């Protein structure tokens, strides 16, 4: 069965080789590059309830092997601009939400 309306999930592997699953909230493509707002997913429902709801912003970069990878945004000014742009878009996407997404890098 094809679920066209399910969450768009992405698995990232950290430097220690551990996998982390995220839901893709939004993607911004601008003159600075392509950026993803990612929200961690949880297997344990209690962990999800206890989570602060922070999302993370990553930039798509080309790795040495030519493949696309996601990297943390290290420029604080750029990160602040991206967070404001994502927040604005979230407000458009979810106008009835009582609580906005938290931000983190």
N, C-alpha and C positions, 0 to 999 in steps of 0.2 A: 504494500500500500504506500502511495506517495503522499507525504504530508507536506503540502506546499505552505502551510501556515505555521509550522513548528519553528522553534528557536533556531537561529543560525549559530552553530557551535564551532569552536575552534580549539584545538589542543596545542599548547605550547610546551616545549621541553626546555627546562632551565639548565644552567651550567653544570649542575650535579646529575643531570639525566632524568630528573623527575618530571612527570607529565602533569600539567595543570589545564583543566578545561574551563573555557570562558564562553559566555554568550556574547555575540557581536551586537552591541547596541546601536552603533552608527559608524559610518565611515565618512571622513572628510578628505576630499582630493582638492588641493589648492597649489599655489606656486611654490610652497615650501615642501610639498610631497603628499603622500597618502598616509592618513592617520586613522587609527581604529580606537574606538571607545569599547573596552571589554569589561564585562562583569563576571567575576568568578562564579562558577556553579558548584553545588555541593551535593554529595551523595546522601548526607545525613540531613534530614529536614530541620532538626534542631540547630545544626550549625548555620543553616541558611537564615533561620529566625534570629539567631544571635549576631549575625554579621551586620556590620555598619552600613552595608549597601554601597560601599565605595567602588567606583569603576576606575580602570586604569587606561591610560592613553599610550599607545605604541605607534611607532612609525614604521612603515614598510620600507625596507632597504634591500639592495641587491647584495647578496653574500659573495664571497670570493669564488664560489663554485657556480655562480650565475643564477642561483635560486633566490626567490624572495624570502626574507626573514622579517620578523618583527623585533624592533629594538626599542628600549626606553628612550623617551625624549629627554635630552639632557639640558637643553636650553630653557631656563626657567621662564624667560619672557615669552618664548614661543609656546611653552606649555600653558602659561596663563591665558594667552590668546585662544589657544585651541580649547581649553576648558570652557571659556566664555562662549565660544561658538557651539560647542557640543551642548552646553546648558540651554542655550537659546533654542537649538533644534529640538532638544528633549521637551521643552515647554510647548513647542508647536505639535510634537508628536503625541504628547500626553497632557493635554490641557486640563483635564479633570483630576489629575493626581494631586493629592493633598501634600505629599512630601516629595521634594526634588531629589534626584540622585545625588549622592555624596561624591566628592571628587578626590582623586588621589593620583599620584603619578607612578 
